[in-house]
Amino acid sequence: MNKSTRFTVTVALIVALGGFLMGFDASVISGVVGFIEPEFGLTKIQLGWSVASLTLTATLAMMVAGPLSDRLGRRPVLKIAAALFALSAIASAVAPNFLTLVIARMLGGFGVGAALIIAPMYIAEIAPAHLRGRMVSFNQLNIVIGISVAFFSNYLILKLGQSDMAWTQSMRFLEWNWRWMLGVETLPALLYF
């Protein structure tokens, strides 16, 4: 593999982190629902809305992201998506009420929709023809990895909350477990940016 191809593969792997964030963001809520329902006193419809709200705005973002990336460029739109992922993670984690949580999740949905459309498009545009299929599949692989990591990070946060370690107690993993589950996405979002 020559130097130019190595660089292109590296860029494709970085861009494919958008798929990881998309998978993580869509799945992390599964560990949260059991905690937000009693905390906010949610009805089943509200609980469903807290999960589905991300998909609604992701759908809107998918319709807008392509034309927006034609105007601004692929990289700027992916940077906006990364910022939306980070902002959504922080706002979700500190949400004082149900409405704030849903708005934060909807904000993340815009990042999900943009990353879902623009990341594979960008990878396909920069990839040499003989590697294009393999490189675009990095994004799909990262979606699955993101889904898996969300489940494992939720599990780890629950286990840390039950531990006797002083640092986990000082960071209130037991009381704020769902907040940590949502907030941990900030780290890969900042890395993606």
N, C-alpha and C positions, 0 to 999 in steps of 0.2 A: 504494500500500500504506500503510495507516494505521499509527500508532505501535504499537498493540496487536498487529497482525498481524506487524509487523517483529520485535517482541519474541518472539512465539511462534515465528517462523521461526528466530531466533537460538537460542532454547532447544532447538528440535528439532535444529539442527545440532550443538549441544554434546552432546546426548543421543546423537546418531548416532555420536559418537566411540567409543561402545561397540562398534558394528559394525566400525569400523576396528581396534580392539584385538582383536576376535574374529578377523578375517581375518588380521591380522599374527601373532597367537599361533599360529594353526593352520598357517600357512605357513612361519614362520621356521625351524622344525625341519628343513625340507628342505635347508637349507644347512649344517646342523649334523651330520647323520648320518654324513657321510664323515670327520668329525674325531673324534667320540666313540667310534666303533666301535674304532679302534686304541688310543685313549687309555685306554679302560676295558676293552679286551679283550672286547668284547661278541660274543655269538653272534647269529645272525640273528634268533632269537626275542626276545632282549633288545633288539636294535635296533628291531624292530617294536614292542615294548612301549613303548620310549621315545617313539615317535611316537603310538601309539594310546592311551596312558594319558590324555592330555588329553581325548579324546573320551568315554572312559568316565565321567569325573567331570562332563563337560559334560552328559551325558545325565542323570545324577543331579540336577545343579543345575537343569536345566530342569523336572524334576518338583517340585522344592521351591521354586523362585524365585517362582512365581505366588502360592501360598498365603502365602509369607513376605512378599511385597510387599503383599498384602492386609492383613496384620497390621501391618507396619512402615511401609509406604508405598513408593512407587516410587523416589523419590530416595534414601532411605537404603539400599535394596538396590543401587541403581546405584553408590553410594559404596562399599559393601562390595565390589562387583565390581571397582571401580577399585583399591581397596587390594589385593585378591587378585591382580590383574594385576601390580601393582608388586612385591609380595612374591614372586610366582612368578618374575618376570624376574630379580630380584636373587638369589634362591636358586638358580635355574637357572644363572646366570652364575658363581656361586662354588662350585657343587657339587663336592665333593672325590671323589665316587664315583657309581656308577650309581644306587644306591638313592636318594640325595639328589636326583639329577636327576629321577628318575621322580616322587618325592613332590612336588617343586617344580612339575613339569609338571601333575601331578594337581591341585595347588592352583590353578594357572592355569585348569584346566578348569572349576572352579567359577565363576570369573569369566566365562569364555566362555559357559557355560550360562545364567547369570543375565542377562548382557548380551543374549544372543540372544533371550531371551523378554521381558525387561522393557523394553528400549529401544524397540522398535517399539510396544509396548503404551502406554508413557508418551507417545510422540509422538502416537499416535492419540487419546489422551484429551485432549491439550491443543490439538490442531489444529482449526481451524474446518472445518466439513463440506466446504466448497468447495475446501479445500487439503489435506485429510487424505491422499489417495492420494499426492500429490506429496511431502508431508512425510515420510510413512512410508518412501517410497522412498529418502530420504537414508540411512537405515540400511543398506539393501541396497547402495547405491552405495559407502558407506564400507567394507563388507565386502570388496568387490572392490578398492577402493583399498588397503586394508590388506594384502591378499594381494600386490598388486603392489609395494607399498613394502617388504614383507619381502624379496622377491627382490632389489630394487635395493639395499637396505641391506646385505644379505649380500654382494652383489657389491662394493659400495663398501668394506666392511670388508676383504675379500680384497685389493682393489687397494691400500688404505692399508697393509696388512701387507707388501706387496711394494715399497713406496716407500722412498726413502732419507731421508725427512724425519725430523728428530730427534724431533719430538713423537710421531710414530707409533711410532717405535722405543722411546721411553721409556714409552709406554702399552702396549707389547708386543702390537700388533695382529697380528703374524705368529704369535707363540706362542699367544696367547689368542684367536685369531680367532673360534672358536665361542662362547667366553664373551662376547665383545663382541656377537656376533649375537643371543644370547639376552638380554643385559643392556640393550641399547638400547631395548627396549620400556618400560623404566622411565620414560623421558621422556614419551611420550604417556599413560601410565597416570597419572602425577602431574598432567599437564595435565587429564585427564579428571576426576580427583578434585576 
